[in-house]
């Protein structure tokens, strides 16, 4: 808050003497409003943001233009440091080409200011030239200037929309083309990885450093690729493409890229660490965004492999923050979090991994609360900042906007309002906005970087501008790492060939819809009550991780009946050496086609023994994909067809070849469910929406009793044979993972999927006297779970005459509806196994490999490995 002017001077001195506690304590509580976020409050926040932006822009145009940046405390302009060329902090950005004006062109589009957009374009055309004797950074010039020119050109040159300029004849694109040609000599290296800096008039200068960072050299494809597509000059896209893959091809064996690289040798330089922050950050971002913009699937491959490696090694064990790791071993090296890495949650949202984005974003939010800003470096070990600068960076605001658009949770509006409040209090001065050189004392540094107007306030404005056209634009547009809006007309895309389309099938990937978490207590889950971000069970953990103060809104969400969870994070990637017996085998490093056969749309796994598989969590949270099988990479859209007949369970002491001759278990069966002991009058008059008898398809497990068999060591299997068995759906122990308090007499238990393995569910049910388990799955596809010999061995005798089956999401709704009706109207539900002919158990006809593959592709049976559904597999057996 702004302290009232009538407070005693002695009290103000006392507050200042508390150092950073001025920002850690009372300040963090004062801004929170109890009022809900209605249209009036959102509009007020938007208008305050708009006013703050125009204050900064107007000050730049009044006091600084045509220089590069505004010095808001001096009320003057800033340009290159002509007297000290080694001052790269200034000279990397200030190239004597009005960088702030060029950088903000498309922010005027976001603000819907057609008049000032046209004025700004005219000023750029009249004043900006790149025939200047300066040596800016290739990366900074590309993202701020080249990106700004290209974005503004696309709006000024497009008829039929408000920002089309009648007198415009492509002058901005000509400037962009000229700048691109001046940057191209930087790529003349043996590796194609560009020099970090280049003189725009004279080209490369002697003695230039041979080291550059991964982000700087590998984050050029959006701007260079767009420039090539718009001008027809392919040199730019080819140069950026070559540089990107020159870096990726040097990745370590565990798919991590380093922070800095030698541009002549392509080798990583000491200390060879990976991070999501400074030095690497936008390399990940451009891999995904160029795929979105252009459809080039190899960039999607890079992103997915890099993301999986980052989540496996760079992510901290609790899942809330990311450290620096050695690229070869994955071991932690530094436990620092830098402010640039705050972009990561936004990228996670764009990739569809919203849950992990929420967690990582909370870390930055709690750091912000301590300082009313985001310090450049935060030490997670000692819970202290080690670098207190805050130049008004945009990354945290950017991620907040992405998360609000994905979740629509007002928590992110609260954060945006806090950011706006702190920027006004800390940074607004009479001649613009100033960066902060020390957050503890609010020491200001007399510099307004261009990204304050091109990104920070742009994203904050978008957060509060519900009706902005960008929010309704479902095209392939992206926002670059400098916040510039780029899109490619379909005529500028390069469609993939028919063969490649069959191989990959990934032209229209979609992200999952966010679903807020259900309230923790089991009795509330059935009502559908959900929690917002304040009510998350790990919110207090994330706050304690930073030792941050609480806000009033956070405290209002506390409850004596609430639960605080210490997060348990699964490994994001897994590596298995496959074996049908579950026993150790020797790895087959060079499997031939009799084991692993390449086909047009993937691979046929004919014998999995000794094949190493790399398995990665899907970002939509619905399962896992195999990304590597033996020496082969499995790309997005490819399918692994499992044709190993040895997967049929092998009895103890029996050779695998003998097992193949045994009757095979049918993967899918039909269950007949019907209502018993129900008043027929009620059935005719009230059960209009629920049939009293239904048949559903269920998937069988590869262990325990075979539900289609009438033989077992103890006589006929009890599960669903004869007249059938009653179904019981317990109100407590709904997942069937806990020991049962009650005893059963041969009933089949209906439980939900999750919380424990299928084997554990069946064991607990059998001990309690049930004849088997029907598991209600939340997946759309069928599941045929298996287990290892070591896991099943202690229970084999116990489970001979019981069975477990799984019904998918659609069939689960049918089962649930019938059980709901039985509880509402009286009566009991009986389940019986349908006859073999109805279950598809007739003798299979001989089919060719291609026919079996086609049938498997059209089906939905996937392989389970250690309880992980491998969604890009299909069972042929």
CORDAMO-V23998 format. One record per helix or strand of 3 or more residues. SS is the DSSP state (H for helix, E for strand). FROM is the first residue (numbers start at 0). LEN is the number of residues. If there is no record, write none. Layout:
SS,FROM,LEN
SS,FROM,LEN
//
This chain:
H,8,9
H,20,4
H,25,5
H,38,25
E,68,3
E,75,3
H,87,4
H,98,5
H,104,6
H,113,14
H,137,19
H,170,17
E,210,3
H,213,5
H,220,11
H,234,14
E,259,3
H,280,14
H,296,18
E,323,3
E,331,3
E,335,3
H,338,13
H,353,18
E,376,3
E,383,4
H,394,13
H,410,17
E,435,3
H,450,14
H,468,4
H,489,3
H,497,7
H,521,4
H,532,3
H,538,8
H,551,5
E,572,5
E,595,4
E,601,4
E,611,6
E,623,6
E,638,4
H,644,3
H,655,5
E,667,9
H,679,7
E,692,8
E,724,4
E,747,5
H,757,10
E,771,5
E,781,3
H,788,5
E,802,5
H,808,17
E,827,6
H,848,10
E,860,5
E,867,3
E,872,3
//
